[in-house]
Amino acid sequence: MQRCSKCGGNTDGYKCKQCGQEMFEPDPYHPCGRERVQQKYAACGQAEDNCLC
């Protein structure tokens, strides 16, 4: 299990920080760009850059 780089909490899958699409694995061909797909924090459900914790 990986940890959120902002708050240290557990992550649960991946999420695009721009459009909000959730995924199990990072999609290298995501329409918003693969650099916007980040780990999703389990507690708040946000991508790492948008972590609310």
N, C-alpha and C positions, 0 to 999 in steps of 0.2 A: 504494500500500500504506500503510495506516495503522499507527500505532505504539501499543503499550500505554502507557497513561498512568502506570503504576506502575514498569515496568522498562525501557521504551523499545524492547522487542522487537517484531517483526512480529506483526500480528494475522492471523487466518485465519477469516473469517466471524463469526458472532454466537452467543451462548450465553446462556440464562437463568441468572442467578446463583442463583435459588431452586431450580428443578426440574432444571436441567442440560440442557434440550432445546437441541440445536444447530440452526442455520439459516443459510442463505446470505445472507439479507437480514433486517433487523429486522422482526418481525411486530407491527404496531400493535395487533393484536387478540389478542395472546398471553394465555392464561388467567391467568397470574401477574401480568399488568400490563406494559405496554410499558416502564415505567421500570426493570424488572428485566432486560430484554434488553440485553446489553452486547457489546462486541467480545470475541472469543475470542482469547487469546494462543496463538500457534502452538507454542511450545516446551513449555508445560505443559498446554495444552488447557483452561484454565480461563477463566471470565469475568474481566474486568479486576479487579473488586473481590475476586475469589478467587485472583488471580495468586500462584503459589508461587515465583516467581523473585526 
